[in-house]
Each structure stands twice: as structure tokens, then as C-alpha cells.
Amino acid sequence: MTQPHRLSRLEEIIQQLRSENGCPWDKKQTPASIKKYLIEESRELAEAIDNGEPQHIREEIGDLFFILTILCEMFREKDIFTTEDALQTIIDKMIRRHPHVFNGAPTGTDQELRRQWQAIKEMEKTEKK
């Protein structure tokens, strides 16, 4: 199974879980109610990384994928945005914030790259206002 197909499969599973005949627990979740699980799964992933256990890390990354994907589904159900929209947003952001990789800009020191990252981030915040 390819990566895009696996993501689509996860989305299908979540849609089934939240469907009329789905799981009562999954159906009643909201972004506000799922937030605590997002925090919990992030903490568990951090612990797994600290412990250096690849199998546990993989499991916790999967749990986090589930939480992020169910959040996207909640927003898709309200016609706000989709998983694809969220993925495109991060793709665009990473390209924008790495001009030294994607736009042929000169590569500087780590400190210069951090300053550049912060400057781009601040510019993005200003543009959002």
C-alpha cells in the first residue's frame, strides 16, 4: 500500500467511525474534546523518543496521525478545510521558510538560518493580519 493510499485509508476509517453507524465515542468528539488526546499523544511520543524505542516511536507517531486526521475530518465535515488543505499549507510553508533549499538562496550559518526563519515567520504573521 502506498503512502497516499494509506492516508486515504485512514481517512476512510475515520469517516466510518464518525458515520451514522460508527463508533459513539468517535462520533461525539469535537476539536475541543480531542485536544487533550492531542496533548497526551504528543507527550507519549516525546517519551518514546527519549527512551529511544523505534517500535514505540512508530506506534506513537501513528496515534498522533490518527488524532491529526480525525481533527481534519471534523473540519471537513463543516466544509472548513480538508486534510489535503492542511498538507498543502505545510508544504507551502516549508518551501517558503527554506529559500536556501528551494529557491537557490545562499546557505548561511545555523544562526543566520534561524534569523532568516524568524524573519520569514514574522512576515507571515504580518501578512495574516
N, CA, C and O atoms as CSV, one atom per row, in Angstrom:
chain,resi,resn,atom,element,x,y,z
A,1,MET,N,N,0.853,-1.179,0.000
A,1,MET,CA,C,0.000,0.000,0.000
A,1,MET,C,C,0.899,1.242,0.000
A,1,MET,O,O,1.829,1.326,0.801
A,2,THR,N,N,0.635,2.195,-0.878
A,2,THR,CA,C,1.459,3.398,-0.965
A,2,THR,C,C,1.062,4.399,0.114
A,2,THR,O,O,-0.011,4.298,0.709
A,3,GLN,N,N,1.947,5.368,0.356
A,3,GLN,CA,C,1.659,6.369,1.391
A,3,GLN,C,C,0.349,7.110,1.143
A,3,GLN,O,O,-0.477,7.198,2.051
A,4,PRO,N,N,0.128,7.657,-0.081
A,4,PRO,CA,C,-1.150,8.353,-0.279
A,4,PRO,C,C,-2.344,7.434,-0.045
A,4,PRO,O,O,-3.364,7.860,0.496
A,5,HIS,N,N,-2.215,6.165,-0.456
A,5,HIS,CA,C,-3.326,5.239,-0.257
A,5,HIS,C,C,-3.553,4.977,1.234
A,5,HIS,O,O,-4.695,4.876,1.681
A,6,ARG,N,N,-2.471,4.868,1.996
A,6,ARG,CA,C,-2.618,4.641,3.440
A,6,ARG,C,C,-3.305,5.825,4.107
A,6,ARG,O,O,-4.156,5.644,4.978
A,7,LEU,N,N,-2.938,7.026,3.704
A,7,LEU,CA,C,-3.587,8.207,4.272
A,7,LEU,C,C,-5.065,8.215,3.897
A,7,LEU,O,O,-5.918,8.500,4.737
A,8,SER,N,N,-5.368,7.906,2.647
A,8,SER,CA,C,-6.774,7.829,2.222
A,8,SER,C,C,-7.514,6.761,3.014
A,8,SER,O,O,-8.668,6.954,3.399
A,9,ARG,N,N,-6.853,5.641,3.255
A,9,ARG,CA,C,-7.481,4.555,4.024
A,9,ARG,C,C,-7.773,5.005,5.453
A,9,ARG,O,O,-8.839,4.713,5.996
A,10,LEU,N,N,-6.821,5.719,6.062
A,10,LEU,CA,C,-7.044,6.239,7.410
A,10,LEU,C,C,-8.225,7.206,7.411
A,10,LEU,O,O,-9.054,7.169,8.321
A,11,GLU,N,N,-8.308,8.069,6.402
A,11,GLU,CA,C,-9.442,8.989,6.305
A,11,GLU,C,C,-10.759,8.218,6.177
A,11,GLU,O,O,-11.755,8.582,6.800
A,12,GLU,N,N,-10.764,7.157,5.372
A,12,GLU,CA,C,-11.970,6.333,5.214
A,12,GLU,C,C,-12.378,5.696,6.541
A,12,GLU,O,O,-13.559,5.670,6.887
A,13,ILE,N,N,-11.397,5.185,7.277
A,13,ILE,CA,C,-11.682,4.561,8.576
A,13,ILE,C,C,-12.291,5.587,9.525
A,13,ILE,O,O,-13.271,5.297,10.212
A,14,ILE,N,N,-11.714,6.778,9.563
A,14,ILE,CA,C,-12.223,7.831,10.448
A,14,ILE,C,C,-13.632,8.246,10.030
A,14,ILE,O,O,-14.495,8.456,10.882
A,15,GLN,N,N,-13.866,8.364,8.728
A,15,GLN,CA,C,-15.216,8.702,8.264
A,15,GLN,C,C,-16.218,7.629,8.671
A,15,GLN,O,O,-17.346,7.944,9.052
A,16,GLN,N,N,-15.815,6.369,8.593
A,16,GLN,CA,C,-16.703,5.281,9.018
A,16,GLN,C,C,-16.934,5.332,10.528
A,16,GLN,O,O,-18.056,5.130,10.992
A,17,LEU,N,N,-15.880,5.601,11.291
A,17,LEU,CA,C,-16.023,5.704,12.745
A,17,LEU,C,C,-16.981,6.824,13.136
A,17,LEU,O,O,-17.687,6.716,14.139
A,18,ARG,N,N,-17.010,7.907,12.345
A,18,ARG,CA,C,-17.846,9.064,12.663
A,18,ARG,C,C,-19.194,9.034,11.940
A,18,ARG,O,O,-19.994,9.960,12.073
A,19,SER,N,N,-19.442,7.971,11.177
A,19,SER,CA,C,-20.690,7.872,10.417
A,19,SER,C,C,-21.863,7.501,11.331
A,19,SER,O,O,-21.688,7.224,12.517
A,20,GLU,N,N,-23.044,7.504,10.750
A,20,GLU,CA,C,-24.267,7.190,11.500
A,20,GLU,C,C,-24.156,5.854,12.237
A,20,GLU,O,O,-24.602,5.739,13.378
A,21,ASN,N,N,-23.573,4.861,11.600
A,21,ASN,CA,C,-23.428,3.538,12.215
A,21,ASN,C,C,-22.032,3.324,12.793
A,21,ASN,O,O,-21.610,2.188,13.008
A,22,GLY,N,N,-21.331,4.406,13.039
A,22,GLY,CA,C,-19.960,4.321,13.529
A,22,GLY,C,C,-19.875,4.168,15.037
A,22,GLY,O,O,-20.802,3.689,15.689
A,23,CYS,N,N,-18.759,4.578,15.561
A,23,CYS,CA,C,-18.468,4.453,16.990
A,23,CYS,C,C,-19.030,5.658,17.753
A,23,CYS,O,O,-18.729,6.800,17.405
A,24,PRO,N,N,-19.837,5.420,18.782
A,24,PRO,CA,C,-20.407,6.533,19.548
A,24,PRO,C,C,-19.340,7.493,20.082
A,24,PRO,O,O,-19.538,8.708,20.056
A,25,TRP,N,N,-18.217,6.964,20.562
A,25,TRP,CA,C,-17.164,7.819,21.110
A,25,TRP,C,C,-16.579,8.714,20.028
A,25,TRP,O,O,-16.441,9.920,20.229
A,26,ASP,N,N,-16.232,8.134,18.880
A,26,ASP,CA,C,-15.633,8.916,17.794
A,26,ASP,C,C,-16.615,9.948,17.246
A,26,ASP,O,O,-16.217,11.062,16.903
A,27,LYS,N,N,-17.886,9.586,17.163
A,27,LYS,CA,C,-18.897,10.495,16.611
A,27,LYS,C,C,-19.079,11.739,17.466
A,27,LYS,O,O,-19.353,12.817,16.938
A,28,LYS,N,N,-18.931,11.604,18.777
A,28,LYS,CA,C,-19.205,12.753,19.648
A,28,LYS,C,C,-17.987,13.660,19.850
A,28,LYS,O,O,-18.098,14.711,20.480
A,29,GLN,N,N,-16.838,13.265,19.325
A,29,GLN,CA,C,-15.639,14.083,19.524
A,29,GLN,C,C,-15.731,15.396,18.749
A,29,GLN,O,O,-16.306,15.464,17.663
A,30,THR,N,N,-15.152,16.419,19.337
A,30,THR,CA,C,-15.059,17.750,18.733
A,30,THR,C,C,-13.596,18.181,18.816
A,30,THR,O,O,-12.810,17.554,19.526
A,31,PRO,N,N,-13.221,19.243,18.099
A,31,PRO,CA,C,-11.842,19.721,18.254
A,31,PRO,C,C,-11.497,20.018,19.716
A,31,PRO,O,O,-10.387,19.731,20.164
A,32,ALA,N,N,-12.433,20.586,20.447
A,32,ALA,CA,C,-12.169,20.902,21.859
A,32,ALA,C,C,-11.984,19.637,22.692
A,32,ALA,O,O,-11.108,19.588,23.555
A,33,SER,N,N,-12.802,18.612,22.439
A,33,SER,CA,C,-12.701,17.394,23.251
A,33,SER,C,C,-11.482,16.553,22.875
A,33,SER,O,O,-10.950,15.828,23.715
A,34,ILE,N,N,-11.041,16.643,21.637
A,34,ILE,CA,C,-9.921,15.815,21.183
A,34,ILE,C,C,-8.580,16.450,21.557
A,34,ILE,O,O,-7.536,15.800,21.496
A,35,LYS,N,N,-8.621,17.723,21.946
A,35,LYS,CA,C,-7.387,18.450,22.270
A,35,LYS,C,C,-6.574,17.757,23.357
A,35,LYS,O,O,-5.348,17.691,23.263
A,36,LYS,N,N,-7.235,17.243,24.379
A,36,LYS,CA,C,-6.497,16.582,25.464
A,36,LYS,C,C,-5.774,15.337,24.960
A,36,LYS,O,O,-4.697,15.003,25.454
A,37,TYR,N,N,-6.363,14.645,23.975
A,37,TYR,CA,C,-5.710,13.455,23.413
A,37,TYR,C,C,-4.524,13.849,22.534
A,37,TYR,O,O,-3.526,13.132,22.463
A,38,LEU,N,N,-4.642,14.980,21.878
A,38,LEU,CA,C,-3.522,15.504,21.089
A,38,LEU,C,C,-2.325,15.777,21.994
A,38,LEU,O,O,-1.191,15.425,21.668
A,39,ILE,N,N,-2.590,16.401,23.122
A,39,ILE,CA,C,-1.530,16.699,24.091
A,39,ILE,C,C,-0.965,15.406,24.673
A,39,ILE,O,O,0.251,15.252,24.783
A,40,GLU,N,N,-1.838,14.485,25.042
A,40,GLU,CA,C,-1.406,13.213,25.627
A,40,GLU,C,C,-0.557,12.405,24.642
A,40,GLU,O,O,0.495,11.884,25.011
A,41,GLU,N,N,-1.010,12.302,23.400
A,41,GLU,CA,C,-0.261,11.524,22.406
A,41,GLU,C,C,1.068,12.195,22.067
A,41,GLU,O,O,2.058,11.507,21.816
A,42,SER,N,N,1.103,13.516,22.057
A,42,SER,CA,C,2.367,14.231,21.818
A,42,SER,C,C,3.353,13.950,22.944
A,42,SER,O,O,4.540,13.735,22.702
A,43,ARG,N,N,2.855,13.954,24.168
A,43,ARG,CA,C,3.706,13.652,25.322
A,43,ARG,C,C,4.222,12.219,25.252
A,43,ARG,O,O,5.397,11.963,25.517
A,44,GLU,N,N,3.341,11.285,24.894
A,44,GLU,CA,C,3.752,9.884,24.786
A,44,GLU,C,C,4.799,9.694,23.690
A,44,GLU,O,O,5.717,8.889,23.843
A,45,LEU,N,N,4.667,10.424,22.596
A,45,LEU,CA,C,5.673,10.360,21.534
A,45,LEU,C,C,7.006,10.905,22.033
A,45,LEU,O,O,8.055,10.319,21.769
A,46,ALA,N,N,6.968,12.017,22.748
A,46,ALA,CA,C,8.204,12.592,23.297
A,46,ALA,C,C,8.888,11.605,24.240
A,46,ALA,O,O,10.110,11.461,24.213
A,47,GLU,N,N,8.105,10.930,25.068
A,47,GLU,CA,C,8.670,9.922,25.981
A,47,GLU,C,C,9.290,8.762,25.208
A,47,GLU,O,O,10.370,8.285,25.557
A,48,ALA,N,N,8.610,8.314,24.164
A,48,ALA,CA,C,9.137,7.211,23.352
A,48,ALA,C,C,10.453,7.618,22.696
A,48,ALA,O,O,11.381,6.814,22.608
A,49,ILE,N,N,10.533,8.862,22.237
A,49,ILE,CA,C,11.781,9.363,21.648
A,49,ILE,C,C,12.873,9.385,22.703
A,49,ILE,O,O,13.998,8.955,22.448
A,50,ASP,N,N,12.543,9.886,23.891
A,50,ASP,CA,C,13.524,9.911,24.987
A,50,ASP,C,C,14.036,8.512,25.308
A,50,ASP,O,O,15.214,8.334,25.620
A,51,ASN,N,N,13.149,7.520,25.232
A,51,ASN,CA,C,13.527,6.138,25.544
A,51,ASN,C,C,14.224,5.440,24.381
A,51,ASN,O,O,14.782,4.356,24.551
A,52,GLY,N,N,14.194,6.055,23.204
A,52,GLY,CA,C,14.888,5.506,22.054
A,52,GLY,C,C,14.375,4.158,21.578
A,52,GLY,O,O,15.150,3.314,21.129
A,53,GLU,N,N,13.066,3.956,21.678
A,53,GLU,CA,C,12.466,2.684,21.277
A,53,GLU,C,C,11.742,2.858,19.940
A,53,GLU,O,O,10.615,3.354,19.914
A,54,PRO,N,N,12.375,2.456,18.823
A,54,PRO,CA,C,11.786,2.689,17.498
A,54,PRO,C,C,10.363,2.157,17.329
A,54,PRO,O,O,9.531,2.833,16.723
A,55,GLN,N,N,10.065,0.975,17.842
A,55,GLN,CA,C,8.714,0.418,17.697
A,55,GLN,C,C,7.692,1.276,18.444
A,55,GLN,O,O,6.591,1.517,17.948
A,56,HIS,N,N,8.067,1.730,19.634
A,56,HIS,CA,C,7.167,2.576,20.423
A,56,HIS,C,C,7.010,3.942,19.756
A,56,HIS,O,O,5.915,4.503,19.731
A,57,ILE,N,N,8.103,4.471,19.217
A,57,ILE,CA,C,8.045,5.751,18.500
A,57,ILE,C,C,7.088,5.629,17.319
A,57,ILE,O,O,6.236,6.493,17.114
A,58,ARG,N,N,7.231,4.551,16.541
A,58,ARG,CA,C,6.360,4.337,15.380
A,58,ARG,C,C,4.896,4.272,15.802
A,58,ARG,O,O,4.035,4.863,15.150
A,59,GLU,N,N,4.610,3.558,16.886
A,59,GLU,CA,C,3.237,3.441,17.375
A,59,GLU,C,C,2.678,4.807,17.774
A,59,GLU,O,O,1.540,5.138,17.441
A,60,GLU,N,N,3.478,5.594,18.485
A,60,GLU,CA,C,3.007,6.906,18.942
A,60,GLU,C,C,2.848,7.883,17.780
A,60,GLU,O,O,1.943,8.718,17.794
A,61,ILE,N,N,3.719,7.787,16.776
A,61,ILE,CA,C,3.539,8.619,15.575
A,61,ILE,C,C,2.211,8.258,14.916
A,61,ILE,O,O,1.478,9.140,14.469
A,62,GLY,N,N,1.899,6.965,14.853
A,62,GLY,CA,C,0.615,6.528,14.298
A,62,GLY,C,C,-0.559,7.086,15.081
A,62,GLY,O,O,-1.543,7.536,14.494
A,63,ASP,N,N,-0.460,7.057,16.406
A,63,ASP,CA,C,-1.531,7.618,17.241
A,63,ASP,C,C,-1.715,9.108,16.958
A,63,ASP,O,O,-2.840,9.602,16.887
A,64,LEU,N,N,-0.607,9.808,16.799
A,64,LEU,CA,C,-0.670,11.242,16.506
A,64,LEU,C,C,-1.268,11.485,15.117
A,64,LEU,O,O,-2.052,12.417,14.936
A,65,PHE,N,N,-0.898,10.647,14.129
A,65,PHE,CA,C,-1.517,10.735,12.803
A,65,PHE,C,C,-3.030,10.586,12.911
A,65,PHE,O,O,-3.780,11.312,12.258
A,66,PHE,N,N,-3.476,9.642,13.736
A,66,PHE,CA,C,-4.911,9.441,13.907
A,66,PHE,C,C,-5.569,10.706,14.450
A,66,PHE,O,O,-6.578,11.166,13.914
A,67,ILE,N,N,-5.001,11.262,15.503
A,67,ILE,CA,C,-5.587,12.460,16.118
A,67,ILE,C,C,-5.619,13.613,15.120
A,67,ILE,O,O,-6.633,14.301,15.000
A,68,LEU,N,N,-4.516,13.829,14.404
A,68,LEU,CA,C,-4.471,14.922,13.429
A,68,LEU,C,C,-5.468,14.697,12.297
A,68,LEU,O,O,-6.104,15.640,11.826
A,69,THR,N,N,-5.601,13.451,11.867
A,69,THR,CA,C,-6.510,13.151,10.764
A,69,THR,C,C,-7.970,13.249,11.198
A,69,THR,O,O,-8.810,13.695,10.417
A,70,ILE,N,N,-8.286,12.845,12.419
A,70,ILE,CA,C,-9.674,12.988,12.885
A,70,ILE,C,C,-10.007,14.477,13.064
A,70,ILE,O,O,-11.146,14.887,12.840
A,71,LEU,N,N,-9.032,15.271,13.462
A,71,LEU,CA,C,-9.257,16.721,13.537
A,71,LEU,C,C,-9.568,17.282,12.152
A,71,LEU,O,O,-10.500,18.069,11.991
A,72,CYS,N,N,-8.787,16.877,11.159
A,72,CYS,CA,C,-9.050,17.330,9.790
A,72,CYS,C,C,-10.445,16.908,9.342
A,72,CYS,O,O,-11.144,17.675,8.679
A,73,GLU,N,N,-10.851,15.698,9.699
A,73,GLU,CA,C,-12.180,15.217,9.324
A,73,GLU,C,C,-13.270,16.081,9.963
A,73,GLU,O,O,-14.275,16.380,9.320
A,74,MET,N,N,-13.083,16.476,11.200
A,74,MET,CA,C,-14.069,17.329,11.869
A,74,MET,C,C,-14.245,18.644,11.114
A,74,MET,O,O,-15.363,19.135,10.963
A,75,PHE,N,N,-13.137,19.208,10.642
A,75,PHE,CA,C,-13.221,20.465,9.897
A,75,PHE,C,C,-13.759,20.239,8.481
A,75,PHE,O,O,-14.443,21.105,7.936
A,76,ARG,N,N,-13.456,19.081,7.883
A,76,ARG,CA,C,-14.004,18.753,6.564
A,76,ARG,C,C,-15.519,18.626,6.644
A,76,ARG,O,O,-16.232,19.082,5.750
A,77,GLU,N,N,-16.011,18.009,7.713
A,77,GLU,CA,C,-17.452,17.834,7.895
A,77,GLU,C,C,-18.178,19.178,7.935
A,77,GLU,O,O,-19.353,19.260,7.576
A,78,LYS,N,N,-17.494,20.216,8.363
A,78,LYS,CA,C,-18.096,21.555,8.441
A,78,LYS,C,C,-17.726,22.406,7.227
A,78,LYS,O,O,-17.977,23.611,7.206
A,79,ASP,N,N,-17.121,21.764,6.204
A,79,ASP,CA,C,-16.696,22.450,4.974
A,79,ASP,C,C,-15.751,23.615,5.254
A,79,ASP,O,O,-15.833,24.658,4.604
A,80,ILE,N,N,-14.850,23.434,6.228
A,80,ILE,CA,C,-13.889,24.481,6.570
A,80,ILE,C,C,-12.569,24.234,5.851
A,80,ILE,O,O,-12.058,25.130,5.178
A,81,PHE,N,N,-12.006,23.028,5.983
A,81,PHE,CA,C,-10.818,22.627,5.225
A,81,PHE,C,C,-10.687,21.113,5.279
A,81,PHE,O,O,-11.351,20.447,6.073
A,82,THR,N,N,-9.816,20.574,4.419
A,82,THR,CA,C,-9.606,19.128,4.335
A,82,THR,C,C,-8.182,18.780,4.757
A,82,THR,O,O,-7.348,19.656,4.983
A,83,THR,N,N,-7.931,17.485,4.857
A,83,THR,CA,C,-6.568,17.014,5.120
A,83,THR,C,C,-5.637,17.522,4.033
A,83,THR,O,O,-4.531,17.981,4.321
A,84,GLU,N,N,-6.081,17.441,2.782
A,84,GLU,CA,C,-5.266,17.929,1.658
A,84,GLU,C,C,-4.931,19.408,1.831
A,84,GLU,O,O,-3.807,19.826,1.552
A,85,ASP,N,N,-5.891,20.197,2.285
A,85,ASP,CA,C,-5.640,21.624,2.516
A,85,ASP,C,C,-4.569,21.819,3.580
A,85,ASP,O,O,-3.669,22.645,3.421
A,86,ALA,N,N,-4.669,21.054,4.670
A,86,ALA,CA,C,-3.682,21.167,5.748
A,86,ALA,C,C,-2.296,20.756,5.253
A,86,ALA,O,O,-1.299,21.400,5.577
A,87,LEU,N,N,-2.240,19.679,4.464
A,87,LEU,CA,C,-0.954,19.233,3.920
A,87,LEU,C,C,-0.373,20.274,2.971
A,87,LEU,O,O,0.828,20.540,3.004
A,88,GLN,N,N,-1.218,20.867,2.121
A,88,GLN,CA,C,-0.721,21.888,1.197
A,88,GLN,C,C,-0.207,23.104,1.959
A,88,GLN,O,O,0.778,23.720,1.551
A,89,THR,N,N,-0.861,23.451,3.053
A,89,THR,CA,C,-0.423,24.583,3.872
A,89,THR,C,C,0.982,24.354,4.408
A,89,THR,O,O,1.813,25.261,4.357
A,90,ILE,N,N,1.266,23.150,4.926
A,90,ILE,CA,C,2.597,22.892,5.474
A,90,ILE,C,C,3.628,22.760,4.362
A,90,ILE,O,O,4.778,23.159,4.544
A,91,ILE,N,N,3.245,22.210,3.219
A,91,ILE,CA,C,4.169,22.139,2.079
A,91,ILE,C,C,4.585,23.544,1.671
A,91,ILE,O,O,5.774,23.825,1.521
A,92,ASP,N,N,3.608,24.426,1.493
A,92,ASP,CA,C,3.904,25.809,1.102
A,92,ASP,C,C,4.774,26.505,2.142
A,92,ASP,O,O,5.717,27.217,1.795
A,93,LYS,N,N,4.453,26.297,3.422
A,93,LYS,CA,C,5.205,26.939,4.497
A,93,LYS,C,C,6.661,26.473,4.511
A,93,LYS,O,O,7.570,27.294,4.633
A,94,MET,N,N,6.887,25.179,4.388
A,94,MET,CA,C,8.263,24.660,4.434
A,94,MET,C,C,9.085,25.155,3.249
A,94,MET,O,O,10.271,25.452,3.397
A,95,ILE,N,N,8.464,25.245,2.078
A,95,ILE,CA,C,9.171,25.778,0.907
A,95,ILE,C,C,9.493,27.250,1.122
A,95,ILE,O,O,10.605,27.692,0.830
A,96,ARG,N,N,8.527,28.012,1.633
A,96,ARG,CA,C,8.722,29.443,1.882
A,96,ARG,C,C,9.820,29.686,2.913
A,96,ARG,O,O,10.627,30.603,2.766
A,97,ARG,N,N,9.844,28.860,3.956
A,97,ARG,CA,C,10.792,29.074,5.050
A,97,ARG,C,C,12.170,28.468,4.796
A,97,ARG,O,O,13.064,28.598,5.632
A,98,HIS,N,N,12.349,27.819,3.670
A,98,HIS,CA,C,13.650,27.244,3.312
A,98,HIS,C,C,14.104,27.742,1.939
A,98,HIS,O,O,14.355,26.934,1.045
A,99,PRO,N,N,14.214,29.059,1.762
A,99,PRO,CA,C,14.619,29.568,0.446
A,99,PRO,C,C,16.018,29.099,0.046
A,99,PRO,O,O,16.334,29.028,-1.142
A,100,HIS,N,N,16.848,28.783,1.026
A,100,HIS,CA,C,18.198,28.294,0.744
A,100,HIS,C,C,18.176,26.894,0.146
A,100,HIS,O,O,19.170,26.457,-0.434
A,101,VAL,N,N,17.073,26.194,0.276
A,101,VAL,CA,C,16.945,24.844,-0.286
A,101,VAL,C,C,16.135,24.871,-1.580
A,101,VAL,O,O,16.516,24.232,-2.561
A,102,PHE,N,N,15.016,25.608,-1.592
A,102,PHE,CA,C,14.081,25.530,-2.707
A,102,PHE,C,C,14.159,26.690,-3.695
A,102,PHE,O,O,13.645,26.573,-4.808
A,103,ASN,N,N,14.780,27.796,-3.326
A,103,ASN,CA,C,14.800,28.966,-4.208
A,103,ASN,C,C,16.199,29.427,-4.569
A,103,ASN,O,O,16.369,30.521,-5.107
A,104,GLY,N,N,17.189,28.623,-4.287
A,104,GLY,CA,C,18.551,28.964,-4.679
A,104,GLY,C,C,19.193,30.074,-3.876
A,104,GLY,O,O,20.232,30.600,-4.276
A,105,ALA,N,N,18.603,30.444,-2.754
A,105,ALA,CA,C,19.208,31.474,-1.899
A,105,ALA,C,C,20.468,30.890,-1.255
A,105,ALA,O,O,20.559,29.680,-1.050
A,106,PRO,N,N,21.432,31.746,-0.940
A,106,PRO,CA,C,22.662,31.232,-0.319
A,106,PRO,C,C,22.389,30.633,1.064
A,106,PRO,O,O,21.526,31.102,1.806
A,107,THR,N,N,23.146,29.588,1.383
A,107,THR,CA,C,23.036,28.950,2.690
A,107,THR,C,C,23.969,29.659,3.649
A,107,THR,O,O,25.141,29.873,3.340
A,108,GLY,N,N,23.455,30.025,4.810
A,108,GLY,CA,C,24.272,30.695,5.810
A,108,GLY,C,C,24.612,29.762,6.954
A,108,GLY,O,O,24.458,28.544,6.859
A,109,THR,N,N,25.074,30.355,8.025
A,109,THR,CA,C,25.365,29.591,9.238
A,109,THR,C,C,24.048,29.191,9.895
A,109,THR,O,O,22.984,29.682,9.517
A,110,ASP,N,N,24.124,28.308,10.870
A,110,ASP,CA,C,22.912,27.920,11.603
A,110,ASP,C,C,22.230,29.142,12.200
A,110,ASP,O,O,21.005,29.258,12.163
A,111,GLN,N,N,23.026,30.050,12.748
A,111,GLN,CA,C,22.471,31.259,13.364
A,111,GLN,C,C,21.785,32.131,12.305
A,111,GLN,O,O,20.702,32.662,12.552
A,112,GLU,N,N,22.399,32.281,11.146
A,112,GLU,CA,C,21.788,33.074,10.076
A,112,GLU,C,C,20.492,32.428,9.583
A,112,GLU,O,O,19.511,33.113,9.296
A,113,LEU,N,N,20.509,31.113,9.493
A,113,LEU,CA,C,19.296,30.410,9.059
A,113,LEU,C,C,18.171,30.554,10.077
A,113,LEU,O,O,17.007,30.688,9.701
A,114,ARG,N,N,18.513,30.527,11.367
A,114,ARG,CA,C,17.490,30.742,12.406
A,114,ARG,C,C,16.903,32.151,12.307
A,114,ARG,O,O,15.692,32.338,12.426
A,115,ARG,N,N,17.777,33.142,12.088
A,115,ARG,CA,C,17.289,34.528,11.940
A,115,ARG,C,C,16.392,34.650,10.708
A,115,ARG,O,O,15.351,35.306,10.747
A,116,GLN,N,N,16.808,34.012,9.624
A,116,GLN,CA,C,16.015,34.041,8.391
A,116,GLN,C,C,14.654,33.399,8.629
A,116,GLN,O,O,13.630,33.939,8.210
A,117,TRP,N,N,14.637,32.245,9.304
A,117,TRP,CA,C,13.390,31.540,9.626
A,117,TRP,C,C,12.466,32.460,10.423
A,117,TRP,O,O,11.281,32.576,10.111
A,118,GLN,N,N,13.013,33.114,11.453
A,118,GLN,CA,C,12.213,34.005,12.292
A,118,GLN,C,C,11.699,35.197,11.498
A,118,GLN,O,O,10.554,35.612,11.677
A,119,ALA,N,N,12.532,35.750,10.623
A,119,ALA,CA,C,12.111,36.893,9.808
A,119,ALA,C,C,10.966,36.493,8.879
A,119,ALA,O,O,9.994,37.235,8.732
A,120,ILE,N,N,11.079,35.338,8.261
A,120,ILE,CA,C,10.014,34.856,7.373
A,120,ILE,C,C,8.747,34.602,8.178
A,120,ILE,O,O,7.650,34.942,7.737
A,121,LYS,N,N,8.894,34.010,9.350
A,121,LYS,CA,C,7.745,33.727,10.220
A,121,LYS,C,C,7.042,35.032,10.621
A,121,LYS,O,O,5.814,35.110,10.596
A,122,GLU,N,N,7.814,36.042,10.986
A,122,GLU,CA,C,7.231,37.341,11.353
A,122,GLU,C,C,6.514,37.973,10.163
A,122,GLU,O,O,5.438,38.550,10.318
A,123,MET,N,N,7.109,37.866,8.978
A,123,MET,CA,C,6.491,38.405,7.774
A,123,MET,C,C,5.150,37.701,7.510
A,123,MET,O,O,4.174,38.344,7.123
A,124,GLU,N,N,5.112,36.389,7.719
A,124,GLU,CA,C,3.870,35.632,7.538
A,124,GLU,C,C,2.799,36.105,8.511
A,124,GLU,O,O,1.634,36.242,8.137
A,125,LYS,N,N,3.187,36.354,9.754
A,125,LYS,CA,C,2.226,36.839,10.755
A,125,LYS,C,C,1.659,38.190,10.342
A,125,LYS,O,O,0.457,38.426,10.467
A,126,THR,N,N,2.521,39.080,9.850
A,126,THR,CA,C,2.098,40.406,9.411
A,126,THR,C,C,1.128,40.303,8.240
A,126,THR,O,O,0.138,41.032,8.182
A,127,GLU,N,N,1.416,39.398,7.309
A,127,GLU,CA,C,0.554,39.222,6.137
A,127,GLU,C,C,-0.812,38.665,6.507
A,127,GLU,O,O,-1.789,38.931,5.807
A,128,LYS,N,N,-0.908,37.896,7.592
A,128,LYS,CA,C,-2.183,37.313,8.020
A,128,LYS,C,C,-3.121,38.359,8.605
A,128,LYS,O,O,-4.339,38.184,8.591
A,129,LYS,N,N,-2.558,39.441,9.117
A,129,LYS,CA,C,-3.381,40.465,9.784
A,129,LYS,C,C,-4.179,41.273,8.814
A,129,LYS,O,O,-4.918,42.170,9.219
